[in-house]
């Protein structure tokens, strides 16, 4: 073999090694990015069963991808979902995380979330609903279409235009099976009823995730996280006041365990703290600017 042939062979081998190294690097980068997204999920307060199911979905998707790479038979990825739970229990937050995760593992090209409700889908005359629904589907292509209070689409009966929206979405699930994931969300009982009104929905949405209300301790932890991100700190008196209010709300309202209530409390406390500090006729310290005291939460 001449020197020219040996050099060509050496160059080919070097190129193959470089390509293999590049693929390995891409694989490690993909795993790292997906790992970061999963850590974002794990850092959410509570939702233990939700996290466990998302972990199963991620593992399933990843293993099917690796099987395809090895030319093995792979299960079809039917990832349309139903989220059941009260408002403020993390449904939209988890949907956004899923969008990012599915983008990283190659299930969705973009992974963005388009959130809609009945008014965004249902029109006022024949044909208008299909047009409005298709417009929202177009916006969501490459990502997730998240339909909040989806059961409202079936409340008007057979003659209601909501049925047309459902039919249009079901068709889009087939037309865009590789570039759209549909998530229908709403209260537990209403979503169970909704699925029963259209027998075809159950098989098309194989993944059902239940979002429980947060416990009092979890709500307090959520408040701490919200304040921490905004660089505020609760005094011991303010913490006692917040705990008292959360427990009182839970006794008064059975389904008060949601993060929206806590966010409203936190934002109100920050506004009250601002008013209190503006009344001081002295220079404010860093500690003053960061501290939320009992007075800021009083009578929330």
C-alpha positions in Angstrom: 0.0 0.0 0.0 1.4 3.4 -1.0 1.8 6.4 1.3 -1.1 8.1 -0.5 -3.5 5.2 0.2 -2.4 5.0 3.8 -2.9 8.7 4.3 -6.4 8.5 2.8 -7.4 5.6 5.0 -6.0 7.5 8.0 -8.0 10.6 7.1 -11.2 8.5 6.7 -10.7 6.9 10.1 -10.0 10.3 11.7 -13.2 11.7 10.1 -15.2 8.7 11.4 -13.8 9.2 14.9 -14.6 12.9 14.8 -18.2 12.2 13.7 -18.6 9.6 16.5 -17.2 12.1 19.0 -19.6 14.8 17.8 -22.6 12.4 18.1 -21.4 11.5 21.6 -21.1 15.1 22.5 -24.6 15.8 21.2 -25.9 12.9 23.2 -24.3 14.1 26.4 -25.5 17.7 25.8 -29.0 16.4 25.2 -28.9 14.4 28.4 -27.5 17.4 30.4 -30.2 19.8 29.1 -33.0 17.3 29.7 -31.5 16.7 33.2 -31.7 20.5 33.9 -35.3 20.5 32.9 -36.1 17.5 35.1 -34.4 19.3 38.0 -36.7 22.2 37.4 -39.6 19.8 37.8 -38.2 18.2 40.9 -37.7 21.7 42.5 -41.4 22.3 42.4 -43.1 22.1 45.8 -45.1 18.9 46.3 -46.7 17.1 43.3 -44.9 13.8 44.2 -47.1 11.6 42.1 -47.1 14.0 39.2 -43.3 14.1 39.2 -43.2 10.3 39.3 -45.4 10.0 36.2 -43.5 12.7 34.3 -40.3 10.8 35.1 -41.9 7.6 33.6 -42.9 9.6 30.5 -39.4 11.0 30.1 -37.9 7.5 30.5 -40.3 6.0 28.0 -39.6 8.7 25.4 -35.8 8.4 25.9 -35.7 4.6 25.6 -37.9 4.6 22.5 -35.5 7.1 20.9 -32.5 4.9 21.8 -34.3 1.8 20.4 -34.9 3.6 17.1 -31.2 4.6 17.0 -30.3 0.8 17.3 -32.9 -0.1 14.6 -35.1 -1.8 17.1 -38.9 -1.8 17.1 -40.2 1.2 19.0 -43.5 2.0 20.6 -45.5 4.9 19.0 -45.3 8.1 21.0 -48.9 9.0 21.9 -48.4 11.8 24.4 -51.7 13.7 24.4 -52.8 14.2 28.1 -55.6 15.1 30.4 -54.7 17.1 33.5 -57.2 17.0 36.3 -57.1 19.3 39.3 -58.3 22.6 40.9 -57.0 26.0 39.6 -53.5 26.9 41.0 -52.3 23.4 41.5 -49.4 23.5 39.0 -51.0 22.3 35.8 -49.8 25.1 33.5 -46.4 25.1 35.1 -45.9 21.4 34.5 -47.2 21.7 30.9 -44.5 24.3 30.2 -41.8 22.1 31.6 -43.1 19.2 29.5 -42.9 21.4 26.4 -39.2 22.2 27.1 -38.5 18.6 27.9 -40.1 17.3 24.7 -38.2 19.8 22.7 -34.9 18.7 24.1 -35.5 15.0 23.5 -36.7 15.6 19.9 -40.4 14.9 20.3 -41.4 18.5 19.5 -39.6 21.0 17.2 -40.3 24.1 19.4 -41.8 23.0 22.7 -43.7 26.3 23.3 -47.1 26.3 25.1 -50.3 27.9 23.7 -52.9 28.2 26.5 -56.5 28.6 25.3 -60.1 28.2 26.7 -63.5 27.9 25.2 -63.8 31.6 24.1 -60.6 31.2 22.1 -61.9 28.2 20.2 -65.7 28.5 19.8 -67.2 30.9 17.3 -70.6 32.6 16.9 -71.8 31.0 13.6 -71.5 27.8 11.6 -67.9 27.4 10.3 -66.5 30.1 12.6 -65.5 27.6 15.3 -63.5 25.4 13.0 -61.6 28.5 11.7 -60.9 29.8 15.2 -59.8 26.4 16.5 -57.5 25.9 13.5 -55.9 29.3 14.1 -55.0 28.3 17.7 -53.7 24.9 16.5 -51.5 26.7 13.9 -50.0 28.8 16.7 -49.3 25.7 18.8 -47.7 23.7 16.0 -44.3 22.4 17.1 -45.4 22.6 20.8 -48.3 22.1 23.1 -51.9 23.3 22.9 -53.2 23.5 26.5 -57.0 23.8 26.7 -58.0 25.0 30.1 -61.5 24.1 31.4 -61.8 21.8 28.4 -65.1 20.4 29.7 -66.8 23.7 28.8 -66.6 22.6 25.2 -69.2 19.9 25.7 -71.6 21.8 28.0 -73.9 23.1 25.3 -75.0 19.7 24.0 -75.1 18.3 20.5 -76.1 21.6 18.8 -73.5 23.7 20.5 -70.4 24.9 18.5 -68.1 23.4 21.2 -68.5 20.0 19.6 -67.1 21.4 16.4 -64.0 22.6 18.3 -63.5 19.1 19.8 -63.9 17.5 16.4 -61.4 19.9 14.8 -58.8 19.3 17.6 -59.3 15.5 17.3 -58.6 15.7 13.5 -55.5 17.9 14.2 -54.1 15.1 16.4 -54.0 12.9 13.4 -52.9 15.6 10.9 -50.0 16.9 13.1 -49.1 13.8 15.1 -45.4 14.6 14.9 -45.6 18.3 15.7 -48.4 18.8 18.2 -49.3 17.6 21.7 -52.7 18.4 23.1 -53.4 18.7 26.8 -56.9 19.1 28.1 -57.2 20.4 31.6 -59.9 21.1 34.2 -61.5 20.1 37.5 -61.5 16.3 38.3 -65.2 15.6 38.2 -65.9 17.8 35.2 -63.0 16.2 33.2 -64.3 12.7 34.0 -67.7 13.8 32.7 -66.2 15.4 29.6 -64.4 12.2 28.6 -67.6 10.2 28.9 -69.4 12.5 26.6 -67.0 11.6 23.8 -65.9 7.9 23.9 -63.2 8.5 21.3 -61.4 10.9 23.7 -60.4 8.2 26.2 -58.2 6.3 23.7 -56.7 9.4 22.2 -55.6 10.7 25.6 -53.8 7.8 27.2 -52.0 9.8 29.9 -54.1 11.1 32.8 -52.4 13.2 35.5 -54.1 14.2 38.7 -52.9 17.4 40.5 -53.8 17.4 44.2 -54.4 20.5 46.3 -51.3 21.6 48.2 -51.1 20.9 51.9 -50.8 23.9 54.3 -47.1 23.1 54.8 -46.6 23.0 51.0 -48.4 26.4 50.6 -46.0 27.9 53.2 -43.0 26.5 51.3 -44.4 28.0 48.0 -44.7 31.4 49.7 -41.1 31.1 50.9 -39.9 30.3 47.3 -42.0 33.2 45.9 -40.5 35.6 48.4 -37.0 34.3 47.9 -37.1 34.8 44.2 -38.2 38.4 44.8 -35.5 38.8 47.5 -37.8 39.2 50.5 -37.7 37.5 53.8 -40.6 36.7 56.3 -40.0 37.7 59.9 -41.0 35.0 62.5 -44.2 37.0 63.3 -45.1 37.3 59.6 -44.6 33.6 59.1 -47.0 32.8 62.0 -49.5 35.2 60.5 -49.2 33.7 57.0 -49.6 30.1 58.5 -52.7 31.2 60.4 -54.3 32.7 57.4 -53.6 29.6 55.2 -55.0 27.3 57.9 -58.1 29.5 58.3 -58.7 29.5 54.5 -58.4 25.8 54.4 -61.1 25.3 57.1 -63.4 27.8 55.4 -63.0 26.4 51.8 -62.3 22.8 51.2 -60.4 23.4 47.9 -58.3 26.4 49.0 -55.0 24.6 48.7 -53.7 26.3 45.6 -50.7 28.5 44.8 -52.8 31.4 43.3 -54.1 32.2 46.8 -50.5 32.3 48.1 -49.3 34.4 45.2 -52.0 37.0 45.9 -51.1 37.0 49.6 -47.4 37.5 48.8 -48.1 40.3 46.4 -50.4 42.1 48.8 -47.8 41.8 51.6 -45.2 43.3 49.3 -47.5 46.3 48.5 -48.3 46.8 52.2 -44.6 46.7 53.0 -44.0 49.4 50.4 -46.6 51.6 52.0 -45.2 51.0 55.5 -41.7 51.8 54.4 -42.7 55.0 52.6 -44.2 56.3 55.8 -40.8 56.1 57.6 -38.9 59.4 57.7 -35.5 57.8 57.8 -33.0 56.1 55.5 -34.0 52.5 54.7 -31.5 49.7 55.1 -31.1 46.6 53.0 -32.8 44.6 55.8 -35.7 47.1 55.9 -36.2 46.7 52.1 -36.2 42.9 52.4 -38.2 42.2 55.5 -41.9 41.3 55.5 -43.3 41.7 59.0 -46.5 40.7 60.7 -48.1 44.1 60.0 -47.7 43.6 56.3 -49.8 40.4 56.5 -52.2 41.6 59.1 -55.9 40.9 58.2 -54.9 39.4 54.8 
